[in-house]
């Protein structure tokens, strides 16, 4: 059993598990932090961005000035942004049988895998994961495609040139494998390979392995996965939360008794308390708006935004902000808001019971009805007519490299009245802001990451008691910036096995048993015998049938009746099949009782001699000698088959068969 | 011999008060708990005293499963759980859990407030009953206990309707509830995988019908409605608040829009708005088209259909009214019917099945003079039309589902005896599957054969499988092992391992036989002759002549000795262990016959 680690990003995992005869990809995360090295894509021509100076080497050589631009001491690639894909060379991806998706953030690399590696398998995901994942992909494609960029820089990727570049470009890994965004056509084709599953649904793979998604509590439809056979169990925990937000709570009990638990997707901000961050978010938002400034919230179109809107729904009236417009701008804003309302079955209990009334589960329905929240596909069109300031704008992309957010950064960046509040934890906010420097607008960092922290992990592990834990190497040491915080790492016994990108781990499994079915006719013919109190034995001789990875035991075929007399048999016909083995024997033979039995069966003239290790029973008349020792019996006789068989059966009476 | 027992308490050769008891591998499950619309006395509910005479239902039943929210499937639930007394789990899907209490309350109001029945369940009882409900997702495997598991499949029919698989170990039963096999304007078609249950319990409402295409029926319906309103008549469509109503509303709404019609369409009050709301919130349960387009346009927001007010019934001019309930047995639909029945310009369209005893059933069977309460006779002059829009599978659909699931046997419920008989024959002849149709209170017992799952040690299995791959393995090979049974843990291991695990030593039983041969040659030569003789006969065995002069056949040892007294006689000592019994015994008898004459 092996684990191939294709991604080094702990919250955007992509691992391949070889389990029994199946090859299972666990998640398909796309590392988008690579885009931070690129210049933002402005929706509206930005003189500032287009006038940035080209970068030249220390010696003044400016041959890269078309590809690289400098902004406030940082160097950016002036090209279509590119993403860092999971490793595609470590294992032949066309051999992957199935892909299990845990949540919509962890499927963004799916089109690269399903469309370009010869993949012919099936992808499994829950319905909300697929629907919202589709929205995220649609938004991404839309953001990139609506700002066509003629230039695609490649010179800087040359290894010899990359060495000469300043950090972080110099240290960027695997740049040669970075790829541009996929197209909508590829997205649709990839999504058509997904089969929808429900929580606790048992899915059989080739009769050998069963996989089951479990609620993970992190996002709508997010799941952990159990991969098991009858005797082995792997739990895949990815992006789980124990906080009560909108999704159904995490199912912890089903993770118990795992041989191996693969743990990914913990909180990226282990020191921040999400509740506190939401409070800070609200108060900073109120402060800015009261002072006449605008608030910009770079965000994904689904997920935490639902919780933020719910908080604001309760907060704005009490804070006297009910007249401040909330704008949600995304090509998929409307879909996201609508979809959130129809997945009642995937929501927490409170929200579920609202649907029974029937009322929409999320209060943003009311915000929309009362015109407090308005949504637009982009800044073009209706939005420009409705736009009033001061206001709050939720828009993407959180990397600040593409999407409508770029426009608002350019528009509001120069005034210190305005505030940008970072709530998504996926990108370093300082790096995100770098191409906008110098910046007058206030920046507040309120990362809200509801995924498990290390205290919760250690409680969880105590609770579910896996034999072994496997996790990304980042979790086995304190964060580099807080190397003294020994509490910010996984602490378990035996120590967690760690992996890094492009590594192959052999999982510590000892497979000892396999399921087999005993057919009823055979079961009826078995004769169990109690050996010790509570333990019975039966010897089994049966025919083994194996089909589709399932094993069956059937009764042995009846031996054909001897057809004596009809045909002359050749000598060889009677040769018994030596593979018809007799059972093993165990026990010992008490000499006195044995002799009594012999007498009872008509043997006379019996003599018993003691030897060093046991006894010798002599049947003088029959010229037969029986050596009896603790663990063996030896019958030595003339070639009188009748006699031998009689003696054999008497001996067997004292022994147990196995 | 293990067996599965099925007893319908309701819906046995009948439509109404569906309630079926299933015993499988020691577990007792009740499927549905419905009421009968044709009765107003005790017979309206199933006879729960059948389950247990003196004991708590909770002790006897492991769980109750409700397939969908129609009252003939859940109408007796509060009576059963709160008045008879049952505290165990009740499983149903989320939409059913949401809508069921509303219909129950509606039913209660008609029974108590309108008909003045006493000793009926109360609103509080409905609430208490619903607290015992556990909601299930589609395809989720729900562990009722360690052994009993259930799984819901999509059934179409109405919002949230499900078929259920009930499984214990390798035995399973599938209960369809009501279902339809063709997608309609708002719901998808039922679907089940090839789960090969021991028994499939299916409804058979339309056991003998093969319905024409849906499109034709829809066109027909629209034409009749259109013609009636064109000539100034009123159209009454009795429906149940949820289900068919939404489908017909979508149909009329799109038609009105296309034809630009202005004639008002009303939907009888109360449930309407709310009902449509449920459909909006449970979009994932509707058909693919609605799911795909709901963001742009939610099909359940109707522009042309407005809420009905009692006073509207007397308005002059044409109109279309959807009114509840669907079988004209009580409530608003019956009131409107009485008002409009006398005018031949008007029309009533019955879009679904009506059980015996209801006004709906009477007018559909041609009765035109109806005796109402107080000896009043109502003459029906309005046109009466029947259109099968109720979403049940027809004969073709039922056969299709049986084909999908591949059960060992089929049991029919929820249909009329005569029609069932026809379908039973069809299933037995065409699909070669045994088919049953018990009446209420009659028990069907099906023996099942159970294979026993055990764990086989991987070492033993691999050894066998490796040998099974050898080319000479033409005849089936025998696997030998020892089954260790400890509590409920069954493991099959090699005999050696079994001995080791139990801390027992092997006892070796060995035989040595003296075979006397007439041979004057030296021992070594005798041995050589024995070797060539055996070698020529035992072609499939490993025969060896060892340097020390002895001969082995597999693990059987043969030594030639010369007893001193007679030089013409040699004694062969043949020695084998009990494990080689067959071969050893064979060899001695073979050698006893002597050796072939050596060519001299």
Interface residues (C-beta under 8 A of the other chain):
Chain A: X127 X197 X198 X199 X200 X201 X202 X212 X230 X231 X334 X335 X338 X339 X341 X342 X343 X344 X345 X352 X355 X356 X358 X360 X361 X511 X512 X513 X514 X515 X516 X517 X518 X519 X520 X523 X526 X528 X531 X532 X534 X535 X536 X537 X538 X539 X540 X541 X542 X543 X544 X546 X551 X552 X553 X556 X557 X571 X572 X574 X575 X576 X577 X578 X579 X580 X581 X582 X583 X584 X585 X586 X587 X588 X589 X630 X631 X632 X633 X634 X635 X636 X637 X638 X639 X641 X644 X645 X648 X651 X652 X655 X656 X658
Chain B: X94 X97 X98 X135 X137 X138 X139 X140 X141 X142 X151 X170 X274 X277 X278 X280 X281 X282 X283 X284 X294 X295 X449 X450 X451 X452 X453 X454 X455 X456 X457 X458 X461 X464 X465 X468 X476 X477 X478 X479 X480 X481 X482 X483 X484 X485 X486 X487 X491 X492 X495 X496 X498 X499 X502 X504 X505 X506 X507 X508 X509 X510 X511 X512 X513 X514 X515 X516 X537 X538 X539 X540 X541 X554 X578 X579 X580 X581 X582 X583 X585 X586 X588 X589 X590 X591 X592
